[in-house]
Amino acid sequence: MTAPQPSVGTPALFLGFLKIGLSGFGGVMPFARRMIVDERRWLSELEFLDVLSLSQFLPGPNIVNVSIIIGRRFGGVTGSIAACAGLMLMPLAIVLILATLYAQVARIEAVSGALAGVSASASGLILATALKLARPLRQNSWQVGICVVAFVAIALLRVPLLWLLAVLCPLSVSIAWWRRR
């Protein structure tokens, strides 16, 4: 038995993704997951993982794809537009302001050091999100195996992503289909 689907209106989609967009730059997936799964309960953890998986397969930024998919799910085309606009509005304004300021202070050594620190914290956020997202996969060892193969192939063996997707996608879909029979 599945849980009843929450009713999420267009304004809630816009404001929810506006909050995500204000949470950070480039590394907002941890904030998105927390808001969508934990706080607002729009999706279960597994549903979010499914949406994120599809978003990673599609071209474009993952969080933008997530906003479009979730917006479409709850509000159709209007919901997709609202969610994506909410996500992009403030970061766009902030980036334009910061680009103007950066042009004035780019050569200052303290600015370079601050940007290096931001890079390190963003790496930590990505790692923490990956570990949280992997939690539901522990129950299925074959999924963990696919993740390990993908990591080794990309990070260590430098296999091109498209070749890896061409092999692992049909393989993982086949295994999932076979296990559900």
Rosetta blueprint (number, residue, H / E / L):
1 M L
2 T L
3 A L
4 P L
5 Q L
6 P L
7 S L
8 V L
9 G L
10 T H
11 P H
12 A H
13 L H
14 F H
15 L H
16 G H
17 F H
18 L H
19 K H
20 I H
21 G H
22 L H
23 S H
24 G L
25 F L
26 G L
27 G L
28 V L
29 M H
30 P H
31 F H
32 A H
33 R H
34 R H
35 M H
36 I H
37 V H
38 D H
39 E H
40 R L
41 R L
42 W L
43 L L
44 S L
45 E H
46 L H
47 E H
48 F H
49 L H
50 D H
51 V H
52 L H
53 S H
54 L H
55 S H
56 Q H
57 F H
58 L L
59 P L
60 G L
61 P L
62 N H
63 I H
64 V H
65 N H
66 V H
67 S H
68 I H
69 I H
70 I H
71 G H
72 R H
73 R H
74 F H
75 G H
76 G H
77 V H
78 T H
79 G H
80 S H
81 I H
82 A H
83 A H
84 C H
85 A H
86 G H
87 L H
88 M H
89 L H
90 M H
91 P H
92 L H
93 A H
94 I H
95 V H
96 L H
97 I H
98 L H
99 A H
100 T H
101 L H
102 Y H
103 A H
104 Q H
105 V H
106 A L
107 R L
108 I L
109 E H
110 A H
111 V H
112 S H
113 G H
114 A H
115 L H
116 A H
117 G H
118 V H
119 S H
120 A H
121 S H
122 A H
123 S H
124 G H
125 L H
126 I H
127 L H
128 A H
129 T H
130 A H
131 L H
132 K H
133 L H
134 A H
135 R H
136 P H
137 L H
138 R H
139 Q H
140 N L
141 S H
142 W H
143 Q H
144 V H
145 G H
146 I H
147 C H
148 V H
149 V H
150 A H
151 F H
152 V H
153 A H
154 I H
155 A H
156 L H
157 L L
158 R L
159 V L
160 P L
161 L H
162 L H
163 W H
164 L H
165 L H
166 A H
167 V H
168 L H
169 C H
170 P H
171 L H
172 S H
173 V H
174 S H
175 I H
176 A H
177 W H
178 W H
179 R H
180 R H
181 R L
